Amino acid sequence: MKWSITDKEKFTIERFDLIEGHFREMVLRYNPVQHSGRLERHNNHLLFFIEQVGLWGNKFLFENEYGVEIGKISFDNLQNLDGTIHIDRKKMSFKIPLNEAGDVFFIPNKFLRQNFHCTIEVENALAAADKKVSPGQAEKYACMILGLFWYLFPESIPEANKSGVSISLH
């Protein structure tokens, strides 16, 4: 599984495709200017806003389009992208080693019975000289981790499991 960078759709919107084998499982459109993202999976959509909180800039809240909190993520620090994501009473720990591959590992717990791994293509390798991730990069990774969480637990984000299409039969 891999988050793959595609060309920017517009001046500020970055697009990432979650690829499994030869199939696109999910699309993330991330807007760093508006601190927002849109995830699309199987005709379901999730629009969310991301807000940086905390004194050190290592915590983020996810809110839906109505301003209702749908989850949160915290990195241990911005030199080490290990952390936790909390959504719908589920808490998952993850690790992102600071290397050129940009791998994400979810650590098994009572919700996830086995290891889960995803590679993230990064435009600037994380193995930079100072080994510190900017808050903007951390926000982008937070959006990708939210997407992976939705991939693993689609029922955990009810707002996202509506296709927006309703059919009534008479």
C-alpha positions as CSV (number, residue, x, y, z in Angstrom):
1,M,0.0,0.0,0.0
2,K,1.3,3.4,-0.9
3,W,0.3,7.1,-0.8
4,S,1.4,8.4,-4.2
5,I,1.8,12.1,-5.0
6,T,0.1,13.3,-8.2
7,D,0.4,16.7,-9.8
8,K,-1.1,19.6,-8.0
9,E,-4.7,20.1,-9.2
10,K,-4.7,23.8,-8.6
11,F,-2.2,26.2,-7.3
12,T,-2.5,25.2,-3.6
13,I,-4.3,21.8,-3.7
14,E,-2.1,18.7,-3.5
15,R,-3.5,15.4,-4.5
16,F,-2.4,12.0,-3.1
17,D,-3.7,8.6,-4.3
18,L,-3.7,5.6,-1.9
19,I,-2.7,2.7,-4.2
20,E,-3.1,-1.0,-3.3
21,G,-1.6,-3.2,-6.1
22,H,-2.9,-1.7,-9.3
23,F,-6.0,-0.1,-7.8
24,R,-6.7,3.3,-6.4
25,E,-8.4,2.9,-3.0
26,M,-8.6,6.5,-1.9
27,V,-7.9,10.0,-3.0
28,L,-6.7,12.8,-0.6
29,R,-6.9,16.4,-1.7
30,Y,-5.1,18.6,0.7
31,N,-5.2,22.4,0.9
32,P,-2.4,23.7,3.2
33,V,-3.7,27.3,2.8
34,Q,-7.2,26.5,4.1
35,H,-5.9,23.7,6.4
36,S,-8.5,21.4,4.9
37,G,-8.7,18.0,3.2
38,R,-11.1,15.9,1.3
39,L,-11.0,12.1,1.3
40,E,-12.8,10.1,-1.4
41,R,-13.3,6.4,-1.2
42,H,-15.9,4.2,-3.1
43,N,-18.3,7.2,-3.7
44,N,-18.0,8.3,-0.1
45,H,-16.5,11.6,0.8
46,L,-15.1,13.2,3.9
47,L,-14.5,17.0,4.0
48,F,-12.5,18.0,7.1
49,F,-10.6,20.9,8.5
50,I,-7.4,20.4,10.5
51,E,-6.4,22.8,13.4
52,Q,-3.1,22.8,15.0
53,V,-3.4,23.0,18.8
54,G,-1.0,22.7,21.7
55,L,2.0,24.7,22.7
56,W,4.6,22.7,20.7
57,G,2.5,22.4,17.5
58,N,2.5,18.6,17.6
59,K,-1.3,18.1,18.1
60,F,-4.0,18.5,15.5
61,L,-7.8,18.4,15.7
62,F,-9.9,17.1,12.8
63,E,-13.3,18.8,12.4
64,N,-16.1,18.2,9.9
65,E,-17.6,21.0,7.7
66,Y,-19.9,22.0,10.6
67,G,-17.0,22.4,13.1
68,V,-17.7,19.2,15.0
69,E,-14.6,17.4,16.1
70,I,-14.3,14.0,14.5
71,G,-10.9,13.1,15.9
72,K,-7.4,14.2,16.9
73,I,-3.9,13.2,16.3
74,S,-0.7,13.9,18.3
75,F,2.9,13.4,17.4
76,D,5.3,12.7,20.2
77,N,7.4,15.6,18.8
78,L,8.2,17.0,15.4
79,Q,11.7,15.3,15.3
80,N,10.1,11.9,15.7
81,L,6.8,11.4,13.9
82,D,5.6,8.6,16.2
83,G,2.2,9.3,17.7
84,T,-1.4,8.4,18.3
85,I,-4.7,9.0,16.5
86,H,-8.0,9.0,18.3
87,I,-11.3,8.6,16.4
88,D,-14.6,7.3,17.7
89,R,-13.2,5.8,20.9
90,K,-10.5,4.0,18.9
91,K,-6.9,4.9,19.7
92,M,-4.1,3.7,17.3
93,S,-0.4,4.2,17.7
94,F,1.8,4.7,14.7
95,K,5.4,5.2,13.8
96,I,6.9,7.1,10.9
97,P,10.7,6.5,10.8
98,L,12.7,9.5,9.6
99,N,14.0,8.0,6.5
100,E,13.7,8.5,2.8
101,A,11.0,5.9,2.3
102,G,8.4,7.7,4.4
103,D,6.9,4.6,5.8
104,V,4.0,4.5,8.2
105,F,3.5,1.6,10.6
106,F,0.3,1.1,12.7
107,I,1.1,-0.8,15.9
108,P,-1.3,-3.7,16.6
109,N,-3.7,-3.4,19.5
110,K,-7.2,-4.6,20.4
111,F,-8.7,-2.9,17.3
112,L,-6.0,-3.9,14.8
113,R,-4.8,-7.5,15.1
114,Q,-1.8,-7.4,12.8
115,N,0.8,-5.0,11.6
116,F,-0.2,-2.5,9.0
117,H,2.3,-0.7,6.8
118,C,2.0,2.0,4.2
119,T,4.6,3.9,2.2
120,I,4.3,7.6,1.6
121,E,6.1,9.2,-1.3
122,V,7.6,12.4,0.0
123,E,8.8,15.3,-2.2
124,N,11.5,16.2,0.3
125,A,12.9,13.2,2.1
126,L,12.5,13.3,5.8
127,A,16.1,12.5,6.3
128,A,17.0,16.2,6.2
129,A,20.1,17.5,7.9
130,D,18.2,18.9,10.9
131,K,15.8,15.9,11.1
132,K,13.0,18.2,12.1
133,V,9.6,18.1,10.4
134,S,7.9,21.5,9.9
135,P,4.3,21.9,11.2
136,G,3.1,22.1,7.6
137,Q,4.7,18.7,6.9
138,A,3.2,17.3,10.1
139,E,-0.2,18.5,9.1
140,K,0.1,16.8,5.7
141,Y,1.1,13.6,7.4
142,A,-1.8,13.9,9.8
143,C,-4.2,14.1,6.9
144,M,-2.7,10.9,5.3
145,I,-2.9,9.1,8.7
146,L,-6.5,10.1,8.9
147,G,-7.0,8.5,5.5
148,L,-5.3,5.3,6.5
149,F,-7.4,5.2,9.7
150,W,-10.6,5.5,7.5
151,Y,-9.3,2.8,5.2
152,L,-8.8,0.4,8.2
153,F,-11.9,1.4,10.1
154,P,-14.5,2.8,7.6
155,E,-17.3,2.6,10.2
156,S,-15.5,4.8,12.6
157,I,-16.2,8.0,10.7
158,P,-20.0,8.0,10.1
159,E,-19.8,11.4,8.3
160,A,-17.7,9.8,5.6
161,N,-19.9,6.9,4.9
162,K,-22.6,8.8,3.1
163,S,-22.4,8.9,-0.7
164,G,-24.5,12.0,-0.9
165,V,-26.8,10.1,-3.3
166,S,-30.3,9.3,-2.3
167,I,-32.8,7.3,-4.4
168,S,-36.5,7.1,-3.6
169,L,-38.7,4.6,-5.2
170,H,-42.4,5.1,-5.4
